């Protein structure tokens, strides 16, 4: 039996090098090696005054701390600082020694919610991660998979309150020759102004009140909207949209928005954002929730082929389209039945839905940290940047593994002689124009992607 080991050695003062305590293949060390962080100081310069106030914290440290929180899936600033204070790899990444005190949580919260609230700095950070992924060969840029998802808002259902909306006066009130009033803009009949309608008298038991986005608003987060699936209780949520490249499953574009209106209305803005980094974009895949005539036409005007299957109610009952909307739905259905359309469907399920699950389960996007659509968009930008950074730091494995469709899809395309697939609006996808090894329809490899599923 060996000699009992006490705690005396831990109380001795030793000369240690923090850099030597971090392994060579550490993820944060590799990230520091491929990213030049000086662009953060250049972008954040306009938020700081030169000769006013106390000495500020380096904005690079603040951004790195937020990025570490997104990478580790830590949604609490206090917990993030506790983890950063005891982990030597995070201290080395921030440039802090053992004896230096980390910034307090109020500084980080103020930077994210007040100082950088316009999201310009976070947009620049996200675009920088996309550019680095493209530089290292992780982005093909010819096809994207788009999916939308709901994130629970930082507000409770108890915060809902009925909203009083003004109603226009009836014709009888306008013809009643009500007295006029002069407010400086001329004589306006009082009966023509908006008034509040009174409820009719009733008797019997009080009916159960049902809340909706048209009649209720959350006092905590007015941007949060009520959404729910059949058979489930409604929740206050925000909606996020992401576009993922199938080569290494990097996020090319993202958008945080309110969870109202048609989901497909965000497809064209997402593609316009993606065109900055993927100018050769030729096709996009999405689910039936994006299907609409205006969506198909908007994507076609960008010169992009939309593999968006129509809903059953959009098709003609007898199979013969009669209206413009039915013609567009029929053409979209035919595109989705082609081998590239089938490949886009499988890639959307694997890449877009898998990316959503990864953002929710591993990068803290299961719930909105702050209130308001703008701050939710900031959180989505940080989570998407963290996802790209994870791909970038393991770029050796990511570049070798091809997120490919099944071999049968390519076999069918070759059998059909699909050198080019025409589109009604004049846009054509030439499969032979893809760069070698970057074709959207490639042979299946031995690499298998592990995808976590999430019911969003």
N, C-alpha and C positions, 0 to 999 in steps of 0.2 A: 504494500500500500504506500502510495506516495505521500509526501509532506502536504499537510493541509494548506490550501491556498486561501489566504485572507484578502482583505481589501486594502492592505497597506500600499501595494504597488499603484493603485488607482489614485492615491493622494500625492504621489510624487510629481514634481514639475519636470517635464521633458520637452525637448526641442523636436517638434514634429513638423512635417511638410504636408499641408492639406492636399496639395496636388498629387502627392504620392499615395494618398489613401484612397483615391478614386481610380477605379480600374480603367484600363485603356479602352475597352469596348463599351464604356458607359454611354447610355443614350444621350444624356445632356452634354457630355464631353464631345461626342460626335456632332451634336447640333451646333455647339460653339465653333467647331472646325469648319462647318460649311456655310455659316451665316455671318455676314458682316452687319453688326447691330448698329452701326453709326447712322443708318437711315432713320432710326427711331429718334435720335437727337435732332436730326434735321427736320423731321415732320413735327416734333413736339415743341420746337423753338417758339412758335407763335403763341403757345399757351403759357409762357413764362415771361416775367418781367426781369430785366437785367439788374436794376439797382433798387428794387423795391422788395421788402419782405425779408424773411429769414432765408438762410441757405436751404435750397430744396433738395429733395431726393433725386438721384439720377433717374430720368424717365426710362432708361434701359432696364434698371432694376425693377421698376414697377411693372413694365411689360413682361419681363421674364417671370416675375412672380405670378402674374395672371396666367401666363402660358403654362407654367408648372401646375397650377391648379386645374386647368383644363386637361392637361396630359394625364394627371393622376385621378381625375374625376372628383376633385374636392370642391364642393359647392359652398363651403364656409370659409371666410377669410381668416377667422381666428384659428380654425383647424389647419389651414394652409400655412400660417406662420408657425404654428407649433411643429408641424412636420418639417418645415424648412429649417427650424432652429436645431434639430437633432440629426439631420441628414447631411453628411459631408459632401455628397454629390451636388445637392441643391446649393449649399454655401459656396462651393467652388464655381458653380454656374452663375451665381449672383456676384461673385467677386468679393465675398465677405469672409473674413477670418473667423477663428474660433471666439475671439474676444470681442468682436464687433456686434453691436445690437442691430437686429433687423428692424425695418420700418414698422410702425404700429399699424393696426388694422384700419384705423380711421383714414390714414393716408392713402391706402390702397382703395378703399371704398370711395373716397372722395375723387380719386383720379378716374375711376371707372364710371361713376355716376354723375360727376359734376364737371371735372376739368376736361376730360376727353369725351364728353357726352355726344358730340356731333358725329362720332364713329369714324371720322376721317383717318385717324391714326390706326384704328383697327382694320379698316378697309385696306390701308397700305400694307399692314402686316400680313393680312390674308393674301393679297395679290403677290407679295414677295414670296410667300410659301408656295404659291402656284407656279411662279416663275422658276423657283429653284427645282421644283419637281419636274417641270418641263426641261430644264437645263440638264438634269441628270437622267433624262430618258424615261421618266415615269408616266408621261402623258402623251397619248397619241393625238388627240384633238380632232378626230374625224367623226366620232359618235359620242353622245352623252345620254345617260339615263337620269331622268328627272323624277322625283317623288316628293310629295308633300306629307307633312305629319303635324300632329297637334302636340303641344307641350303644355302641361298644366300650369296655369298662371299662379302667381303669388297672391292669391285672393280667395276668400271663402265665399260659398254661396250665401252665407248670412249677410254679406256686404251688399247684396242686391237690393235696390230700392226702385220703386215705381217712378218712371219719368213722366212729367207733365208736359205734353206737347200741345202747342197752340193749334186750333182748328180754324179753318176759314168760316166766315159768317155765311149763313144761308141766304138764298135769294129773297126770302121774305123779310129778313132783317135789313137787307140793302134797300128794299123798296119801302121801308117803314118811314123814310124821311127823318132819320135820327138827327139830332142837333149836330152841327159841325163844330170843329175846334181848329184853332190856328196855332200851329207849333213853329211857325216861321217858314214852312215849306208850302204854304197855300192852304186853302180850306179843303179838308178831307173829311168825308162823312164818317162818323164814328162807327157806323154799322159795317163798313168795309174793312175794318181792321181785324186782325186775328184775335179770337177770343177763346176762352176755355169752355169746353162743352160740359154740361151738367149731367150727371147720371140720372136715369129715369127711376122713379120710386118703385120699389119692389117689395115683395113679401115672401115669407117662407124661410127655409134654412139658408145660411150664408154659403154660397158656392165656393168650392176650392179654387184658390187663386193659382194660376199657372204663369210662370215667368217666361219671358222670351226676350230676344235681343231688341224687339221693337218696343216693348213696354217697360223693360227694366235695364238698369245700369249699375255696375259695381261702383261703390263709393271708394273702394281701395284702389282698383285699377280700372278706370273707365275704358281702356283699350281692350281689356279681356272680354271675350264673347262666349256665350253659352253654346256648347256643342256636345253632342252625345250620339252614341250608336244605338240602334234599336235594341230594346231590352236592357239598356244600361242607363244609369243615372247621369244626367248632364253635368258637365264641369265647365268652369271658366278656363279658357285655354287661349293660347296664341298659336299661330300657324307658321311653320317654317318650310322652306323649299330648298332643295339641294340638287345640284347637277354633278354627277360623278362620271369620270372617265373610266372605261372598262379595263384599261391596260393594267393599272396598279391600284385601281379604286381610290383615286385621289379626288377630292372635292374641287371642282373648277369654279363653281359659282354657288352662292347661297343668298337667301332673302328671308328676312323675318317680317311678318305682316299680321294684320288682324285676321281672325278666323271667321270672316263673313264674306259674302259674295261667292262667285264661282272660283273654284280652285284653279281652273285652267287659265284664268286671266293673268296669272303670274308667269306663264310659260314663255311668252315673248320677252318680258323684261329679264327673265333668267338667261335666255339665249343671247340677248343683247349684252349682258354682262360677260357671258362666256366668250363672245366674239373677240374681246380685247386680248385674251390669251390663246384662243383657238380660232384664228382667222380661217382655217381650212375646214371648219365644222360643216358636215354634210348631212347628218341625220340625228334624230333625237327620238328616244323612246319614253313613253309615259303610260299610265294606266287609264282606265275608263273615266276616272274622275276628272280628267283634263279634257274630255271630249266635248267639242262644241264647234259649230261652223266657223265662228269668228276666230277660234283658236287655230283650226286647220288653215284658214286663209292667212292669218297673221304670220304663222310659221312659214308658209309658202312664199310670202312676200320677202322674207329674209333669204330665200334660196335654199332652204333646209327642208329635208324630207321628214315628215312627222309620222312616226309609227305609233299612233294613238288610236286604239280600237274604239269604235262607237258603242254606245249603250244600245240595248235591244230596242228600246222605245224610239230610237232615232231612225231606225230602218223602216222601210215600207212593209206593211203587213203582207202584201201579196208578192213582195220581192221585186217590184217594179218601181223605182224611184220616180216621183212626180215633181217634187219641189227642189229648190236649190240645196236646202239643208239635207234632204234625203240623198241627193246626188253626191254631196260631199261626204256623207256618212258611208255610202256604198263604196266610194273610191278609197276611203280610209280603211274600210274592212278588207278590200282587195289587197291593199299594200301590206296590211298586217298578216295576210295569209302567205305572202311570198317567203322564201328562205331567209332573206335579210330581216323581214318582219318577225319571223319566228325567233331568229337569233336575238333581235332587239328585245323581245318579250322575256326570253330567258336571262339576258344580261340585266334587264331592269329588276327582275326578282332577286338576282344574286347581288348586284352592285348597289342599286338605289335603296332597296329595302334592307339589305345587309348593312349599308352605310348608316341608315337611320337607326337601326338597332345598335350599332356600335357607338354612335353619338349618344344615345340614351343610356346605354348600360355602362359605358366605360369613360365617358367624357362629361358627365354631369349635366346632360341635356334632358333628363327626365322631368325636370321642373325648372320653371323660370326663377332665377335668383332675385331679380329686381322687377319693378313694376313699370309698365309702359312698353309699347312696341319698339321704340328706339333702343331701349336698354336690352330688350330681348334679342334684337338684331345684333347688338354688340356681343352678347353671350353666344349666339350662333356663330359669329365670325371667329371668336376665340376657340370654340369647339372644333370648327372646321379647320382652322389653322393647326390645332393640335393633331387632328387626324392626318393632315398632310405631313406634319413634322414626323409623326410616327412612321409614315411610309418612307420619308426621306432618310431618316437615320438608319433604317434597315434596307436601304436602297439596293444592296447587293442581292438580297433575297427577293425583294419586290421586283427588281428588273429581270431576274431570271424566271420568275413565275408568271406565266401569261394567263390572264383571266379570259380564257377562250371559251367559245361556244362548243357544243357537241360536234364530234366529227361527222355525224349524219347531216348536220346543217350544211357543211361545206360540200359533202357528197351530193346532196340534193341540188345545191346551187350549180355544181359542176355538171351534173346530169342535165339540168335545165338549160345549161349554156348561158348562165346569167352573168355575162360580161358587163352588162349595164342594165339597170332597172329604171324605166322611165316613170315620171310622175306627171299627173295631169297638168300641173301648173308650170311645167317646163323644166323643173329641177330634176337632174339625173345623177344617180350615184354610180360611179364607175368603180367597180371592185378592183380593176386592174391598176387604178391610179394610186392605191394605198402603198405606203412604203413597205419595203420588205420586212416581214416579221411583225408589222403593225396592222395587218388586215383585221377588220372586225369579225371575219369568218375565218377561223384558223383551225388547224388540227388540235384536238384535245391533247394535253400534256399530262404528265404524271402528277403535276402540282394540284393539290386540292385546297380550296379556300374554306376555312372554318368560319361560318357565319352564325352569329347569334340572332335568334328570332325575337321580335318584339311586337306585341299587338298594339299598334298605334292608331 
